[in-house]
Amino acid sequence: MDKKILWVGLGAMLLVALATVIVFFTSQNNRLRGSVIEPAMPAAEISLTDQNGQPFRLADYRGKVVLLFFGYTYCPDVCPATMAELRAARAMLKPEQAERVQVVFITVDPGRDTPESIQEYVAHFDPTFLGLSGTEAELSAVWQAYGVFREIEQTDSVAGYLVAHTSRVYVVDVNGNLSLSFAFGTPPDDVANDLRILLK
């Protein structure tokens, strides 16, 4: 009789432990891991030209989650690392989810980033990624609207100069609101987790 009570007790403890683990992981997967913008605000309109010479308007992507990253093709470290992480995060989604995620690369170096070089750059990571350029004035308006820091740094490198710039990824949700951002180095798994939540 004592053994029977002992086994029942152990079984109950195991069930409680299992339920606790399930609740923990379920709650973890329903929690945003990026930096939440409270309250979410309407994203500033972006009217630039994509790498194929076509006009781009952010408003046309309502219904999708848009990941905005400001960088440049000559960037030696932050930009290629971020683009690779976004590619990895998108690859973790189901195909029908990935179709509703648009990665957009916006240049901070219009002096060197031509549509052709941007096209080659974004295609290296994912053919679905878009790369935007424009005149200095057009881009400046977008940089300012999103609070993007940008500064030219003269160097002795072959590239001639580097551009110090904001390294965060801005997330525009399906309703066109700026609702989230990711710091540089956010693991792709965290990005994918948040995309799944935003796409629900």
SVG drawing of the C-alpha trace seen along z (x, -y; Angstrom):
<svg xmlns="http://www.w3.org/2000/svg" viewBox="-3 -67 49 69">
<polyline fill="none" stroke="black" stroke-width="0.4" points="0.0,0.0 2.8,-2.4 4.5,-1.7 1.3,-2.4 0.9,-5.7 4.6,-6.5 4.2,-5.8 1.0,-7.9 2.8,-10.7 5.8,-10.5 3.5,-10.4 1.6,-13.5 4.9,-15.3 6.1,-14.4 2.8,-15.6 3.1,-19.0 6.7,-19.3 5.8,-18.5 2.9,-21.1 5.3,-23.7 7.8,-23.1 5.0,-23.3 3.6,-26.5 7.1,-28.0 8.0,-27.3 4.6,-28.3 4.8,-31.7 8.3,-32.2 7.2,-31.6 4.4,-34.2 6.6,-36.9 8.3,-39.5 12.1,-39.4 12.9,-42.6 12.6,-46.1 8.9,-46.9 7.9,-50.5 5.1,-51.6 2.9,-52.8 3.4,-51.7 3.3,-54.6 2.5,-54.9 5.7,-54.3 6.9,-57.3 6.2,-56.9 9.2,-55.9 9.2,-56.8 12.5,-55.7 13.7,-53.6 14.4,-49.9 17.4,-48.0 15.4,-47.3 14.6,-51.0 11.0,-50.6 9.4,-53.1 9.0,-51.8 6.3,-53.0 6.1,-51.6 2.3,-51.9 2.1,-49.3 3.4,-46.7 0.5,-46.9 -0.4,-43.4 3.2,-42.3 5.8,-42.7 8.6,-44.9 12.1,-44.8 14.0,-48.1 17.8,-48.1 19.9,-51.2 23.4,-50.3 25.8,-50.4 27.4,-47.9 31.0,-48.8 30.3,-48.1 32.9,-45.7 31.1,-44.1 27.8,-45.2 25.8,-45.3 26.7,-41.8 26.3,-40.3 22.8,-41.8 21.7,-40.8 22.9,-37.3 21.0,-37.2 17.8,-38.4 18.1,-35.8 18.5,-33.1 15.5,-34.4 13.3,-34.4 14.4,-30.9 13.1,-29.7 9.6,-30.6 7.0,-28.5 6.9,-29.3 3.5,-31.0 4.9,-33.2 8.1,-34.1 6.0,-35.4 4.5,-38.0 7.9,-39.3 9.8,-41.9 13.4,-42.8 14.3,-46.3 17.9,-47.6 18.2,-51.4 21.5,-52.9 23.3,-55.5 25.9,-55.9 24.3,-57.3 27.6,-58.5 28.8,-55.0 25.7,-52.7 24.3,-52.6 21.1,-50.6 23.4,-48.1 25.7,-47.6 22.7,-47.4 21.1,-44.8 24.1,-42.6 24.5,-43.1 21.0,-42.2 20.8,-39.3 23.9,-37.8 21.8,-37.3 18.3,-36.7 16.7,-37.4 13.5,-38.6 15.3,-41.3 14.8,-44.9 17.5,-47.5 16.6,-51.2 18.4,-54.3 17.7,-57.8 19.1,-61.3 20.8,-62.7 17.8,-64.8 15.3,-62.0 17.4,-59.7 18.0,-62.4 14.3,-62.8 14.0,-59.1 17.0,-59.0 15.6,-61.9 12.1,-60.4 13.5,-57.2 16.1,-58.9 19.0,-57.2 22.5,-58.4 25.0,-58.6 28.5,-60.0 31.3,-59.8 34.6,-58.6 37.7,-59.2 40.2,-56.3 43.3,-55.2 41.4,-52.0 40.9,-51.1 37.2,-52.0 38.2,-55.6 35.9,-56.1 33.6,-54.3 30.1,-55.3 29.2,-55.1 25.5,-54.5 22.6,-53.2 22.7,-49.5 19.2,-48.6 16.6,-46.9 13.2,-48.7 10.0,-46.5 6.9,-47.8 3.9,-45.6 1.1,-44.4 -0.9,-47.6 1.9,-49.9 3.0,-50.7 6.5,-51.0 6.2,-48.5 9.5,-46.9 13.2,-47.1 16.2,-44.7 19.6,-45.6 22.7,-44.6 23.5,-40.9 19.9,-39.8 19.9,-36.0 17.9,-34.9 15.8,-32.7 14.6,-35.7 13.8,-37.6 11.9,-34.6 10.0,-34.3 8.8,-37.9 7.9,-37.6 5.7,-34.7 3.9,-36.6 3.4,-39.7 2.1,-37.6 -0.7,-36.0"/>
</svg>
